[in-house]
Amino acid sequence: DIQMTQSPSSLSSSVGDRVTVTCRASQRIGIYLNWYQQSPGKAPKLLIYSASNLQSGVPSRFSGSGSGTDFTLTISSLQPEDFATYYCQQSYSTPFTFGQGTRLDNK
Amino acid sequence: QPQVQESGPGLVKPSETLSLTCSVSGVSFTSGNYYWDWIRQSPGKGLEWIGSVHYSGTTYYNPSLESRVIISIDTSKNQFSLKLSSVAAADTAVYYCARATIPAAGGPVMYSWFAPWGQGTLVTVSS
């Protein structure tokens, strides 16, 4: 199985901050990396697919980059509704695997 | 807007079979662009992909669960289902169904992404 490792595991930031979350795959996965946001008690929500494609309806302050083994999710200016947990997921090969999550909370 | 919704018992006894159904609306269930997936989330193991089914009947399973899992599809009802046999406490989790979109119609489930997700249903394994 491909292991996905996110860093940091948790992050404290303030509204208006620029935030970056990193995801590393244990082997090369091309661009087949997706990002999800999960608020407490809710299902994950797709933000970015295939490394850099913004899902319809997702604010443009979210962006993704990377290929191969290293990927980044960036929030350009944090909004109150962005405090949540973020997960990366590889779809390069089955079994699909997720990172352990990055919890973003309000400083 | 496409929607998916899980249903099924919230409590299952150890060694029995967990059965869940996902109802799909607002989207062509038989489009070749989609697979239909089950994913679970537990505090101990995080998010775990269980498997996928295509309307054609093609399935993919997580090898860690494959010996106990069956995912099936009923196109007449716009539903797909999960059966997990011989459950134990470690199978206690929130179970989600989700649509997986693939970049090439009719292709394999690889390179896909999950959206939308159902709200999730907590299944507890306990006697």
Boltz contact constraints between the chains, C-beta under 6 A:
constraints:
  - contact:
      token1: [A, 32]
      token2: [B, 111]
      max_distance: 6.0
  - contact:
      token1: [A, 34]
      token2: [B, 113]
      max_distance: 6.0
  - contact:
      token1: [A, 43]
      token2: [B, 96]
      max_distance: 6.0
  - contact:
      token1: [A, 43]
      token2: [B, 117]
      max_distance: 6.0
  - contact:
      token1: [A, 43]
      token2: [B, 119]
      max_distance: 6.0
  - contact:
      token1: [A, 43]
      token2: [B, 120]
      max_distance: 6.0
  - contact:
      token1: [A, 44]
      token2: [B, 117]
      max_distance: 6.0
  - contact:
      token1: [A, 46]
      token2: [B, 113]
      max_distance: 6.0
  - contact:
      token1: [A, 46]
      token2: [B, 115]
      max_distance: 6.0
  - contact:
      token1: [A, 49]
      token2: [B, 113]
      max_distance: 6.0
  - contact:
      token1: [A, 91]
      token2: [B, 111]
      max_distance: 6.0
  - contact:
      token1: [A, 91]
      token2: [B, 112]
      max_distance: 6.0
  - contact:
      token1: [A, 94]
      token2: [B, 60]
      max_distance: 6.0
  - contact:
      token1: [A, 95]
      token2: [B, 49]
      max_distance: 6.0
  - contact:
      token1: [A, 95]
      token2: [B, 62]
      max_distance: 6.0
  - contact:
      token1: [A, 96]
      token2: [B, 49]
      max_distance: 6.0
  - contact:
      token1: [A, 98]
      token2: [B, 47]
      max_distance: 6.0
  - contact:
      token1: [A, 100]
      token2: [B, 46]
      max_distance: 6.0
